[in-house]
Amino acid sequence: MGKPRTQNTGLPRYVYLKHGAYYYVRNNKWTRLAKKGDESGMYKALSSITLMENQKPAMLGIFERYEREVLPTKAQGTIKDQKHHLQILKGVFGKMDPTAILPKHIAQYLDNREAKIAANREIALLSHVFRKAIRWGLAEKNPCLDVEKNQEKPSDRYIADWEFYAVYQQAATHVQILMDLAYITGQRQADLLKIKHSDISEEGIFFEQNKTGTKIIVVWSDALRDVVNRAKKEFPFSLEYLVVNSRGQKYSSSGIQTAWQRLIVDCTKRGIIQERFTFRDIRAKARSDGDDKKLLGHANPEAMAKIYQRKPVKVQPVK
């Protein structure tokens, strides 16, 4: 077993950077791949060499390329989650050859992983990794396709009005404003935190959703104007974002999540509410209570109804 690398640790196996170029080194033979910075050319040349040697790059190299090239293009929350997922996938599949991973291995992973929902997310990510690997010429098939995922039951937690306001009364001012914005606009927490003064116009508030890229304008209502005006009065020192901390900086999602968890745990322990709910559940309440199906900006109406429509539907009895 060779010694672990101390340099060029981010490069594929057998690839080194020297004298301004990438080299493939096997059996003391140095083969120039491409000039420094030309990663696309490097991978193309490497693919040709490995095909000639009748060997494919290990999955670890593919995971690392995905992490460098694809992950940075995603939303910050997604990056954080998928970095964690990739670490787990590397530990299981990293030393395998792409051609050696079969659908039965994917099924075994789904069956044996104790965290069933997390396993679904990890295999969904692995499937996307394979799609990219196929495009890069580093794999021929996606073994994740047609493998049934673990069954998931969407959350059906509906926040009653009294629960919402009971928690609201215990919350800090900036959390109250975010709760109001979440309920009135139906937008995700990350999208609320990035509202800029420049997004606010005579029409309403413009959102370009982090997760989907969907662009919508939530038009003005009396309630929306009220919460925006309250935010401006509460944070008059903010030059860019609508909701900021005492230093005038945008809150991070992790910071708000920490504050939210403390708030919900405290409200539950003190008996203010009996059952916890998440900040995301406020989005579902907005969809359940509202009339405009376009409010959440969801591309799939069926998925939206399944996930976010949680309020019992009133029906007429038989006369």
N, C-alpha and C positions, 0 to 999 in steps of 0.2 A: 504494500500500500504506500503510495507516494506521500510526501510531506504536504501539509496544507499550504495553500498559497499565502504569501504575505504581501504580494503586489498583484495588480490586475485582477482583483477579487471580483469585480463586476462583469468580467468577460466570460464567454462560453468556455467550456472545457477545451484545453489545448490551445487556446488563443491568448496571445500576449501582445502588448503594445511596446514597441521599441523603435527608436530612431524615426519617430513620426509616422509609423505605419503599424497595421495589425498583421500579425504573423500566426500561422498555424504550425505548431511544433509537435512533431511525433518522431520518436527514435532519433533525436538529435538533428532532425532535418527541419529547417525553417522555410516555410512557404509563405510568400507575401500574399496577403488577401486584398488589402485596400489601404488608402492613406488614412491617417488619423482623422477622426470626425465623420468619416463616411461609413456609418454603421450599416446602412442598407447594402452598400457594396460589399462590406465585410461578411454579412450574413449570406448574401447571394453566393460569394466565392466559397464560403464555408460549406454551404449546402451542396455545391458541386463536388467538393472534395469528399465529404462524408458519403455522398451517393456513390462516388467512384470506389471508396473503400468498403462499400456495402454495409455501412453502419449509419444509423440515424443518431442525431444528438439526443442526449438524455432529456427527460422531461424537465429536469431542473433548469437547463438552459432556456427552454421555452418559457417556463414560469418567469424566469428573470427578465427575459425580453419583454414579456407581457407587462411585467411590473414597471419596466422602464418606458415603454412606448405607449401602452394603452391606458394603464391606470391613471396617469396624470390628466387624461382628457375627461375624467369623470368628476361628478360633484364631490365636494369635500367629505361629506358624510359617507358616501359610497366608497371613496378611497380608503377611509379609515376601516370600514367593515371588511372590504375585500383584501386589504393587506393582511388582516387577521386570518381570513379564509385561505389566502395563498400560503401562509405559513403552515397551516394544517395540511393542505394539499401537497405541499413540498415534502412534508414528513412521510406521507403515505405513498405518493407516486413519483417523487423527485428522481429516484434512482432507476426508474423503469424507462424502457424504450417506448416511444409513442405507439409503435405497432404491437407492443406486448400488452397494452391495456385494452381489455375486451369488455363488452357489455356486462358479462357476468361479474367482473370486478367492480363495476359501478353499482350493480345490484347488491353485491356483498357489502359495499361501503354504506349504502343506504340502510341496509338491514342491521348492520353491526354498530353503527354510530348511535350512541345513546340519545344525543340531542337530535331528534328526528327532523325538526324544522330547520335547524342549522345545517343538517346534512343536505337538505333540499337546496339551500342557498349555495352551499359549497359545490355541489354537482352542477348547478346552473352556471356558476362561475367557471368550472372546469370545462363545461361544454363550450363556453365562449372562448376560452383559451385554445381549445382544439380548432374552433372555427378560424381563429387567427393563424394557428400553426399550419392549417391546410393552405391558407392564403400565402403564407410565407414559404411554402414548399417543404415544410418540416414534418408534416403528417399527411396521411392519405384519407383517413376516415375519422369520424367523430363517434367514439364508442358510447357517448352519453345519450345519443338520439334513441328514441323509442323505448328507453328504460323508464318504467313507471316510477314516479316520485312517491315519497311518503305522503300519506293523506294529511291534509291540513284543514283545520276548522277555523274559519275566519272569526275574529273577535266579534261578539255581538253585544259588547258593553255599550249601553246607551246611558248618557249622563242626564239624569233628571234635572230640571231647572233648579230645584232647591239644592241639589248637590253642587252644581256649578257655582251658585252664588255663595254657598257655605264656604267652599274653598276660596273663592274670589275674595271674600271678606278678610281672610287670613293672609293673603298674598301681599308681597311688596308691590309698590306702585308700578314698577316696570313690568312685573309679571302680570298684574291686572290689565295693563294696556295690551300686552301680548295676548292674553286670554280673550279680551274683547275683539282684537283684530282677527284672531283665529276663528272665533265664532261668526263674526260678521262677514268676513271675506272667504272663509273656508280654505285658506291657504296653509301650506306646510310651515312649520316653525322656521326652517332655514330660509324660506322665502320671505317671511315676515321680518326677520332680522336684517335682511339686506335692502329693505325699503329705503330709498333715498329721497331727499326732498325733490330731486329732479324727476322722480317717478310720479309725483303728485301733480295733476293737472286739473283743468276745468272739467274734464270728463270723469275723472276718478283716479284710482291708483293703478298704475301699470305693473304687471308681474310677468317676468320671464322665469318659469319654474325651473329650478335647478335640476330636478330629477328627469323631467320629460322634455324640457325646452319649449313647452307650450307657452304662448304669449296671450295674456288676457288683460282686460281692463275691468276692474270691479268699480262700477259706477257709483256715484254718490247716493247715500241715503242719509237721513238725519243722524242715525246712530253712528255711521262711518265718519261723518264730519265731526261729530262730537269727540270720538276717540282720537282722531288725528289732531284736533285742536288741543285736547288734553296733553297729548304727547309733545306738541310744540311748546306748550307752556311749561311742562315738566322738564324738558331738555332744551332750554333756549340757547344753550352754548354749543349745540350740535350744528356743525356747518355742512355735514354730508348726510348722515343717517337719521332716520326718524326716531329710533329708540337707541339710546346709548348709555354707557356707564358714566360714573362720576368724572371720568377723565375725557369724556367726549368720544370714546371709542366704541365701535360696534361690538355687541356681545357675541361671544362664540356660542355655537350650538351646545358644546359640552358644558359651558358655564351655565346656560339656562337649564339644561337637563339636570345638573347638580342641584340648582336652586329648586327646581320642580320636584325632584325626588325628596328633598328635605321637607318641602311643603306638604306633599301628599302623605308621607310617613307620619308627620306630626299631626295632620288632620285625622288620620286613621287611628293613631294611638290615643288621641284625646276624645275619640268618639264623635267628632264633628261629621264624618261620613263613615259608613260601614264598610264600603268596598272601594279599593283604590281605582283610579282611572288614569290614563296616560294623557299627555298633552295632545298626542295624535287623536285620541278619542274625541277631542273638541272638534276636529275636522269632520269626523263622522256625525257629530251632533248637528253641525252646520248643514250637512247634506240632508240629514233626517228631518230637520225642522224647516228647511228652506224649500222653495218651489222651483228655482232655476236649476235644472240638471247640468248646466254648463258651468256652474259656480266653481267646482273643484278643478276644472280644466282636464278632466280625465278622458283619455282617448277611447276607452272601452266602456260603453254604457252598462253592459252586463256585469263586468267586473266592479264597476262603481256601485251598482245596486247591491251586489253580493257583499262587498266589503264595507260600504259606508251607510247603506240604508238600514238603520238599526231600530228605528222607532216603530212600534207596532202599527200596522195598517188598519184603519177603521173600515169596517164593512157593514153593509146593511143586513139586518136579519130577514128571515123569510116572513112575509106578511101573512 
